[in-house]
Amino acid sequence: MMTVDNDNFSATTTSKMMVQMNVPCIMVDANNFVRWWPSITKCMQQSDFIAIDLEFSGLGSKDIFASQIDERYEAIRKAATTRSILSMGIACYKIDATKGFFKQQQHQSNNEHQLIMKQISDCLEADDELSNDSISNADDNDKDNENNDDKKFHITVNVFHFLTLNNTEFVMETRSMKFLVKQGFDFNELSTNGIAFYPGNDNPSIESSLSTATQPSLRKLIELLISLKLPLLLQNGFIDLAFLYHNFYAEIPTKLETFMADLTEMFPNGIFDTKYIAVAHLSCSYLEYLFQFAQRNNYFRKLKNIHHLVLKI
């Protein structure tokens, strides 16, 4: 297991510190789904919060960005019922309450989720001072960091990538196909080894053809996620939630009010959209920028000896 808290970066190489890290990701397809199922479920059950990201065959019309929420929902609902999820990433985050900030705060609160929420605003605020005088004091601060574990958020993450194959007809948009191919997505692999599923409402006669009562399925995976009642993290998550609902849970409701009520019941401990949070704090909100920003800020926070993340992957 690798620990990532930017310890390998020196102050003299700050300009080069934005090198992308290779995060271990377990690729799950029809060939190994059964074998990985116990590990996947164990990681999910031990998690304190879970993040999900999806890849789609398309998004439909531009009305998915309509200013009126009812028009937007109708366009997203139509996309979710005519397009498909092609792959799904699930990241399982486990707080280490035996060390660092969370150990220090245990006597104040037994709710680790509340401790995270307490720090979100501070950790997302853009701090111009972080990039100015941090470098000159890096050596001294590194020494202090060794003995200042209470400033660290220790969190372990396990990442799984599921190749998902819709067994019904769906629209595959050329633009989405080109984008995915550029990102290295293998459509031959999808057609050969994708985990089969049927979208919409659960149909026992159909589902039985995909798995027995004891075998795993994508629908069972989402049912497990819902049963855990964990906080859910997404990026631009309204679209993801619509696709997730229709593809792996049930037919998406025609009314927005019903959809929102269902989501509230499914995820009572909150749905957190990193794009929505970023819009309130930062100048840009697309995912690659947020990653680079967070990585850079975490590095400078470490140098300044203030709260920062130590991630085990």
Contacts in CASP RR format, 6 or more apart in sequence:
PFRMAT RR
TARGET T0000
AUTHOR 0000-0000-0000
METHOD contacts of the structure
MODEL  1
MMTVDNDNFSATTTSKMMVQMNVPCIMVDANNFVRWWPSITKCMQQSDFI
AIDLEFSGLGSKDIFASQIDERYEAIRKAATTRSILSMGIACYKIDATKG
FFKQQQHQSNNEHQLIMKQISDCLEADDELSNDSISNADDNDKDNENNDD
KKFHITVNVFHFLTLNNTEFVMETRSMKFLVKQGFDFNELSTNGIAFYPG
NDNPSIESSLSTATQPSLRKLIELLISLKLPLLLQNGFIDLAFLYHNFYA
EIPTKLETFMADLTEMFPNGIFDTKYIAVAHLSCSYLEYLFQFAQRNNYF
RKLKNIHHLVLKI
1 156 0 8 1.000
1 312 0 8 1.000
1 313 0 8 1.000
2 24 0 8 1.000
2 312 0 8 1.000
2 313 0 8 1.000
3 310 0 8 1.000
3 311 0 8 1.000
3 312 0 8 1.000
4 21 0 8 1.000
4 310 0 8 1.000
4 311 0 8 1.000
4 312 0 8 1.000
4 313 0 8 1.000
5 152 0 8 1.000
5 298 0 8 1.000
5 302 0 8 1.000
5 308 0 8 1.000
5 309 0 8 1.000
5 310 0 8 1.000
5 311 0 8 1.000
6 17 0 8 1.000
6 295 0 8 1.000
6 298 0 8 1.000
6 299 0 8 1.000
6 302 0 8 1.000
9 17 0 8 1.000
9 299 0 8 1.000
10 138 0 8 1.000
11 134 0 8 1.000
11 135 0 8 1.000
11 136 0 8 1.000
11 138 0 8 1.000
11 139 0 8 1.000
11 303 0 8 1.000
14 135 0 8 1.000
14 299 0 8 1.000
17 295 0 8 1.000
17 296 0 8 1.000
17 299 0 8 1.000
18 292 0 8 1.000
18 295 0 8 1.000
18 296 0 8 1.000
23 159 0 8 1.000
23 313 0 8 1.000
24 159 0 8 1.000
24 313 0 8 1.000
25 159 0 8 1.000
25 160 0 8 1.000
25 161 0 8 1.000
26 36 0 8 1.000
26 39 0 8 1.000
26 158 0 8 1.000
26 159 0 8 1.000
26 160 0 8 1.000
26 161 0 8 1.000
27 161 0 8 1.000
27 163 0 8 1.000
28 36 0 8 1.000
28 40 0 8 1.000
28 160 0 8 1.000
28 161 0 8 1.000
28 162 0 8 1.000
28 163 0 8 1.000
28 195 0 8 1.000
29 162 0 8 1.000
29 163 0 8 1.000
29 189 0 8 1.000
29 193 0 8 1.000
29 194 0 8 1.000
29 195 0 8 1.000
30 163 0 8 1.000
30 165 0 8 1.000
30 193 0 8 1.000
30 194 0 8 1.000
30 195 0 8 1.000
30 196 0 8 1.000
31 193 0 8 1.000
33 162 0 8 1.000
33 195 0 8 1.000
33 216 0 8 1.000
34 215 0 8 1.000
34 216 0 8 1.000
36 160 0 8 1.000
37 216 0 8 1.000
40 90 0 8 1.000
40 160 0 8 1.000
40 221 0 8 1.000
41 224 0 8 1.000
43 92 0 8 1.000
43 94 0 8 1.000
43 158 0 8 1.000
43 160 0 8 1.000
44 50 0 8 1.000
44 90 0 8 1.000
44 92 0 8 1.000
44 224 0 8 1.000
44 225 0 8 1.000
44 228 0 8 1.000
45 224 0 8 1.000
45 228 0 8 1.000
46 92 0 8 1.000
46 94 0 8 1.000
47 92 0 8 1.000
47 93 0 8 1.000
47 94 0 8 1.000
47 228 0 8 1.000
47 230 0 8 1.000
48 93 0 8 1.000
48 94 0 8 1.000
48 95 0 8 1.000
48 112 0 8 1.000
48 113 0 8 1.000
48 116 0 8 1.000
48 230 0 8 1.000
48 231 0 8 1.000
49 93 0 8 1.000
49 113 0 8 1.000
49 116 0 8 1.000
49 230 0 8 1.000
49 231 0 8 1.000
49 232 0 8 1.000
49 233 0 8 1.000
50 90 0 8 1.000
50 91 0 8 1.000
50 92 0 8 1.000
50 93 0 8 1.000
50 225 0 8 1.000
50 228 0 8 1.000
50 230 0 8 1.000
50 231 0 8 1.000
50 232 0 8 1.000
50 233 0 8 1.000
51 90 0 8 1.000
51 91 0 8 1.000
51 93 0 8 1.000
51 232 0 8 1.000
51 233 0 8 1.000
51 234 0 8 1.000
52 88 0 8 1.000
52 89 0 8 1.000
52 90 0 8 1.000
52 91 0 8 1.000
52 232 0 8 1.000
52 233 0 8 1.000
52 234 0 8 1.000
52 240 0 8 1.000
52 244 0 8 1.000
53 88 0 8 1.000
53 89 0 8 1.000
53 234 0 8 1.000
53 235 0 8 1.000
53 240 0 8 1.000
54 85 0 8 1.000
54 87 0 8 1.000
54 88 0 8 1.000
54 89 0 8 1.000
54 240 0 8 1.000
54 243 0 8 1.000
54 244 0 8 1.000
55 85 0 8 1.000
55 86 0 8 1.000
55 87 0 8 1.000
55 88 0 8 1.000
55 180 0 8 1.000
55 185 0 8 1.000
56 79 0 8 1.000
56 83 0 8 1.000
56 84 0 8 1.000
56 85 0 8 1.000
56 86 0 8 1.000
56 176 0 8 1.000
56 239 0 8 1.000
56 243 0 8 1.000
57 83 0 8 1.000
57 84 0 8 1.000
57 85 0 8 1.000
57 86 0 8 1.000
57 170 0 8 1.000
57 171 0 8 1.000
57 172 0 8 1.000
57 173 0 8 1.000
57 176 0 8 1.000
57 177 0 8 1.000
58 79 0 8 1.000
58 83 0 8 1.000
58 171 0 8 1.000
58 172 0 8 1.000
58 173 0 8 1.000
58 175 0 8 1.000
58 176 0 8 1.000
59 79 0 8 1.000
59 83 0 8 1.000
59 173 0 8 1.000
59 176 0 8 1.000
59 239 0 8 1.000
60 75 0 8 1.000
60 78 0 8 1.000
60 79 0 8 1.000
60 82 0 8 1.000
60 83 0 8 1.000
60 171 0 8 1.000
60 173 0 8 1.000
61 75 0 8 1.000
61 78 0 8 1.000
61 79 0 8 1.000
63 71 0 8 1.000
63 72 0 8 1.000
63 74 0 8 1.000
63 75 0 8 1.000
64 72 0 8 1.000
64 75 0 8 1.000
64 76 0 8 1.000
64 79 0 8 1.000
64 239 0 8 1.000
65 72 0 8 1.000
66 72 0 8 1.000
66 75 0 8 1.000
69 256 0 8 1.000
70 256 0 8 1.000
72 238 0 8 1.000
73 242 0 8 1.000
73 256 0 8 1.000
73 259 0 8 1.000
76 238 0 8 1.000
76 239 0 8 1.000
76 242 0 8 1.000
77 242 0 8 1.000
77 246 0 8 1.000
77 252 0 8 1.000
77 253 0 8 1.000
77 254 0 8 1.000
77 259 0 8 1.000
79 239 0 8 1.000
79 242 0 8 1.000
79 243 0 8 1.000
80 242 0 8 1.000
80 243 0 8 1.000
80 245 0 8 1.000
80 246 0 8 1.000
80 247 0 8 1.000
80 252 0 8 1.000
81 199 0 8 1.000
81 246 0 8 1.000
81 251 0 8 1.000
81 252 0 8 1.000
82 170 0 8 1.000
82 171 0 8 1.000
83 170 0 8 1.000
83 171 0 8 1.000
83 172 0 8 1.000
83 173 0 8 1.000
83 243 0 8 1.000
84 164 0 8 1.000
84 166 0 8 1.000
84 170 0 8 1.000
84 199 0 8 1.000
84 243 0 8 1.000
84 247 0 8 1.000
85 164 0 8 1.000
85 166 0 8 1.000
85 243 0 8 1.000
85 244 0 8 1.000
85 247 0 8 1.000
85 248 0 8 1.000
86 163 0 8 1.000
86 164 0 8 1.000
86 180 0 8 1.000
86 185 0 8 1.000
86 190 0 8 1.000
87 161 0 8 1.000
87 162 0 8 1.000
87 163 0 8 1.000
87 164 0 8 1.000
87 185 0 8 1.000
87 190 0 8 1.000
88 161 0 8 1.000
88 162 0 8 1.000
88 164 0 8 1.000
88 218 0 8 1.000
88 244 0 8 1.000
89 159 0 8 1.000
89 160 0 8 1.000
89 161 0 8 1.000
89 162 0 8 1.000
90 159 0 8 1.000
90 160 0 8 1.000
90 162 0 8 1.000
91 157 0 8 1.000
91 158 0 8 1.000
91 159 0 8 1.000
91 160 0 8 1.000
92 157 0 8 1.000
92 158 0 8 1.000
92 159 0 8 1.000
92 160 0 8 1.000
93 155 0 8 1.000
93 156 0 8 1.000
93 157 0 8 1.000
94 155 0 8 1.000
94 156 0 8 1.000
94 157 0 8 1.000
95 102 0 8 1.000
95 112 0 8 1.000
95 116 0 8 1.000
95 153 0 8 1.000
95 154 0 8 1.000
95 155 0 8 1.000
96 102 0 8 1.000
96 154 0 8 1.000
96 155 0 8 1.000
96 156 0 8 1.000
96 312 0 8 1.000
97 103 0 8 1.000
97 106 0 8 1.000
97 112 0 8 1.000
99 149 0 8 1.000
99 152 0 8 1.000
99 154 0 8 1.000
100 149 0 8 1.000
100 150 0 8 1.000
100 151 0 8 1.000
100 152 0 8 1.000
100 153 0 8 1.000
100 154 0 8 1.000
101 115 0 8 1.000
101 119 0 8 1.000
101 150 0 8 1.000
101 151 0 8 1.000
101 152 0 8 1.000
101 153 0 8 1.000
101 154 0 8 1.000
101 307 0 8 1.000
102 112 0 8 1.000
102 115 0 8 1.000
102 153 0 8 1.000
102 154 0 8 1.000
103 150 0 8 1.000
104 150 0 8 1.000
105 115 0 8 1.000
109 115 0 8 1.000
113 231 0 8 1.000
113 269 0 8 1.000
116 153 0 8 1.000
119 153 0 8 1.000
119 307 0 8 1.000
120 277 0 8 1.000
122 307 0 8 1.000
123 297 0 8 1.000
123 301 0 8 1.000
123 307 0 8 1.000
124 277 0 8 1.000
124 278 0 8 1.000
124 281 0 8 1.000
124 282 0 8 1.000
125 281 0 8 1.000
126 281 0 8 1.000
126 282 0 8 1.000
126 297 0 8 1.000
127 297 0 8 1.000
127 300 0 8 1.000
130 297 0 8 1.000
130 300 0 8 1.000
130 301 0 8 1.000
130 303 0 8 1.000
130 304 0 8 1.000
131 296 0 8 1.000
131 300 0 8 1.000
134 141 0 8 1.000
134 300 0 8 1.000
134 303 0 8 1.000
134 304 0 8 1.000
135 303 0 8 1.000
137 303 0 8 1.000
138 303 0 8 1.000
141 302 0 8 1.000
141 303 0 8 1.000
141 304 0 8 1.000
141 305 0 8 1.000
142 303 0 8 1.000
144 305 0 8 1.000
145 151 0 8 1.000
145 302 0 8 1.000
145 305 0 8 1.000
148 305 0 8 1.000
151 305 0 8 1.000
151 306 0 8 1.000
151 307 0 8 1.000
151 308 0 8 1.000
152 307 0 8 1.000
152 308 0 8 1.000
152 309 0 8 1.000
152 310 0 8 1.000
153 307 0 8 1.000
153 308 0 8 1.000
153 309 0 8 1.000
153 310 0 8 1.000
154 310 0 8 1.000
154 312 0 8 1.000
155 309 0 8 1.000
155 310 0 8 1.000
155 311 0 8 1.000
155 312 0 8 1.000
156 311 0 8 1.000
156 312 0 8 1.000
156 313 0 8 1.000
157 311 0 8 1.000
157 312 0 8 1.000
157 313 0 8 1.000
158 313 0 8 1.000
159 313 0 8 1.000
162 195 0 8 1.000
162 218 0 8 1.000
162 221 0 8 1.000
163 189 0 8 1.000
163 190 0 8 1.000
163 193 0 8 1.000
163 194 0 8 1.000
163 195 0 8 1.000
164 194 0 8 1.000
164 195 0 8 1.000
164 197 0 8 1.000
164 218 0 8 1.000
164 247 0 8 1.000
165 190 0 8 1.000
165 191 0 8 1.000
165 194 0 8 1.000
165 195 0 8 1.000
165 196 0 8 1.000
165 197 0 8 1.000
166 197 0 8 1.000
166 198 0 8 1.000
166 199 0 8 1.000
166 247 0 8 1.000
167 196 0 8 1.000
167 197 0 8 1.000
167 198 0 8 1.000
167 210 0 8 1.000
168 198 0 8 1.000
168 199 0 8 1.000
177 187 0 8 1.000
180 187 0 8 1.000
181 187 0 8 1.000
195 217 0 8 1.000
195 218 0 8 1.000
196 210 0 8 1.000
197 210 0 8 1.000
197 217 0 8 1.000
197 218 0 8 1.000
197 219 0 8 1.000
197 247 0 8 1.000
197 248 0 8 1.000
198 206 0 8 1.000
198 207 0 8 1.000
198 210 0 8 1.000
199 246 0 8 1.000
199 247 0 8 1.000
199 248 0 8 1.000
200 246 0 8 1.000
200 247 0 8 1.000
200 249 0 8 1.000
200 250 0 8 1.000
200 251 0 8 1.000
200 252 0 8 1.000
201 250 0 8 1.000
201 251 0 8 1.000
202 219 0 8 1.000
202 250 0 8 1.000
207 217 0 8 1.000
207 219 0 8 1.000
210 217 0 8 1.000
211 217 0 8 1.000
211 220 0 8 1.000
218 247 0 8 1.000
218 248 0 8 1.000
219 248 0 8 1.000
219 249 0 8 1.000
221 248 0 8 1.000
222 244 0 8 1.000
222 248 0 8 1.000
222 249 0 8 1.000
223 249 0 8 1.000
225 232 0 8 1.000
226 249 0 8 1.000
226 266 0 8 1.000
226 267 0 8 1.000
229 267 0 8 1.000
229 268 0 8 1.000
229 269 0 8 1.000
230 267 0 8 1.000
230 269 0 8 1.000
231 267 0 8 1.000
231 269 0 8 1.000
231 270 0 8 1.000
231 271 0 8 1.000
231 272 0 8 1.000
232 267 0 8 1.000
232 270 0 8 1.000
232 271 0 8 1.000
232 272 0 8 1.000
233 272 0 8 1.000
233 273 0 8 1.000
233 274 0 8 1.000
234 240 0 8 1.000
234 241 0 8 1.000
234 271 0 8 1.000
234 272 0 8 1.000
234 273 0 8 1.000
234 274 0 8 1.000
235 273 0 8 1.000
235 274 0 8 1.000
235 275 0 8 1.000
235 287 0 8 1.000
235 290 0 8 1.000
236 273 0 8 1.000
236 275 0 8 1.000
237 271 0 8 1.000
237 273 0 8 1.000
237 275 0 8 1.000
238 273 0 8 1.000
241 263 0 8 1.000
241 271 0 8 1.000
242 252 0 8 1.000
242 259 0 8 1.000
245 252 0 8 1.000
245 259 0 8 1.000
245 262 0 8 1.000
245 263 0 8 1.000
246 252 0 8 1.000
249 266 0 8 1.000
252 259 0 8 1.000
253 259 0 8 1.000
253 262 0 8 1.000
263 271 0 8 1.000
274 287 0 8 1.000
274 290 0 8 1.000
275 285 0 8 1.000
275 286 0 8 1.000
275 287 0 8 1.000
275 290 0 8 1.000
278 284 0 8 1.000
278 285 0 8 1.000
278 290 0 8 1.000
279 285 0 8 1.000
282 289 0 8 1.000
282 290 0 8 1.000
282 293 0 8 1.000
284 290 0 8 1.000
284 293 0 8 1.000
298 308 0 8 1.000
298 309 0 8 1.000
301 307 0 8 1.000
301 308 0 8 1.000
302 308 0 8 1.000
END
